[in-house]
């Protein structure tokens, strides 16, 4: 059984989160400079079985793609070419950075540590993945009924 890997893709940094092998819990994994994300994925996927990649997709309140999509689309195309056997899915990432920051505040993370944008990226990727898992679980339940 493989894991699901989630990416919070950014122009400078990309947050990475991963599930446990049973695909129940999402955990922050790393923040990688975006210029090195492809080599990181090759290395990680060479050591761990990954069944699926989920990438946060920036959508505006009116459900239209945001301005950032122009950076994500070329990356999505490269991912699909680099890992043709691994499904790559987009998932709405609205508000994840704000929720990640709030989770840090609620969790008692000190102000100095909250300024670590890499931490926000990792937590955002984890929130994207956990939301994806919850929706997936909900939809599976609907299929049974």
C-alpha positions in Angstrom: 0.0 0.0 0.0 1.4 3.4 -1.0 1.0 6.8 0.4 -0.6 10.0 -0.9 1.7 12.9 -1.3 0.4 16.5 -1.2 2.1 19.6 -2.5 1.5 23.3 -1.6 3.3 24.6 -4.7 4.8 28.1 -4.5 7.1 30.1 -6.7 9.8 30.0 -4.0 9.0 27.1 -1.7 6.8 24.0 -1.9 5.3 22.5 1.2 5.1 18.7 1.2 2.8 16.5 3.2 2.3 12.7 3.2 -0.2 10.2 4.5 0.6 7.1 6.5 0.6 3.9 4.5 -3.1 3.3 5.4 -4.0 6.7 4.0 -5.7 7.9 7.2 -3.6 10.7 8.6 -1.8 13.6 6.8 1.4 14.8 8.2 3.8 17.6 7.2 6.9 16.3 5.6 9.2 19.0 4.3 9.5 22.4 2.7 11.6 22.3 -0.4 12.9 25.1 -2.6 10.6 24.9 -5.7 13.7 24.8 -7.9 14.5 21.4 -6.3 11.0 19.9 -5.9 11.3 17.5 -8.9 14.6 16.0 -7.7 13.1 15.7 -4.2 10.1 13.9 -5.6 12.3 11.5 -7.6 14.3 10.7 -4.4 11.3 10.4 -2.2 9.3 8.2 -4.6 12.4 6.1 -5.1 12.3 5.2 -1.4 8.5 5.3 -0.7 5.6 3.9 -2.7 3.4 6.8 -3.6 0.0 5.9 -5.1 -1.2 9.5 -5.8 0.0 13.1 -5.8 -2.4 15.9 -4.7 -1.5 19.5 -5.5 -3.1 22.5 -4.0 -4.9 24.4 -6.7 -5.5 28.1 -6.1 -9.1 29.0 -6.7 -10.8 32.4 -6.1 -14.1 32.9 -4.2 -16.0 32.7 -7.5 -14.4 29.3 -8.3 -12.3 30.8 -11.1 -8.6 29.8 -11.1 -6.4 32.4 -9.4 -3.5 34.2 -10.9 -1.1 31.6 -9.5 -2.4 28.9 -11.8 -0.1 30.1 -14.5 2.8 28.8 -12.4 1.1 25.6 -11.4 -0.1 24.4 -14.7 3.4 23.9 -16.3 4.5 22.1 -13.2 1.4 19.8 -13.3 2.3 18.9 -16.9 5.9 18.1 -16.0 4.7 16.0 -13.0 2.5 13.9 -15.3 5.4 13.3 -17.7 7.9 12.5 -14.9 5.6 10.2 -13.1 3.1 8.8 -15.7 2.0 5.9 -13.5 1.1 8.1 -10.6 -2.2 9.9 -10.7 -1.9 13.7 -10.1 -5.0 15.5 -8.8 -5.7 19.1 -8.1 -7.4 20.1 -4.9 -8.9 23.5 -3.8 -6.4 25.2 -1.5 -8.5 28.2 -0.6 -7.6 29.6 2.8 -5.0 26.9 3.7 -2.2 29.4 4.4 -4.5 31.4 6.8 -5.7 28.2 8.4 -2.1 26.9 8.8 -1.1 30.2 10.5 -4.2 30.0 12.8 -3.3 26.4 13.6 0.1 27.5 14.6 -1.3 30.3 16.9 -3.8 27.8 18.4 -1.1 25.3 18.9 1.0 27.7 20.9 3.8 28.2 18.4 5.8 31.2 19.4 5.7 34.4 17.3 9.2 34.0 16.1 8.6 30.5 14.9 5.3 31.5 13.2 7.4 33.8 10.9 9.0 30.7 9.4 7.2 30.6 6.0 8.4 27.1 5.4 6.5 25.9 8.4 3.3 27.5 7.1 3.9 25.8 3.7 4.3 22.3 5.3 1.2 22.8 7.4 -0.7 24.1 4.4 0.2 21.0 2.5 -0.9 18.9 5.4 -4.3 20.7 5.6 -4.8 20.3 1.8 -4.1 16.6 2.2 -6.3 16.1 5.3 -9.2 17.8 3.5 -8.6 15.7 0.5 -8.7 12.5 2.6 -11.9 13.6 4.3 -13.6 14.4 1.1 -12.4 11.1 -0.4 -13.7 9.2 2.6 -17.1 11.0 2.4 -17.4 10.2 -1.3 -16.6 6.5 -0.7 -19.3 6.4 2.0 -21.8 7.9 -0.6 -20.9 5.2 -3.1 -21.8 2.5 -0.7 -25.3 3.9 -0.1 
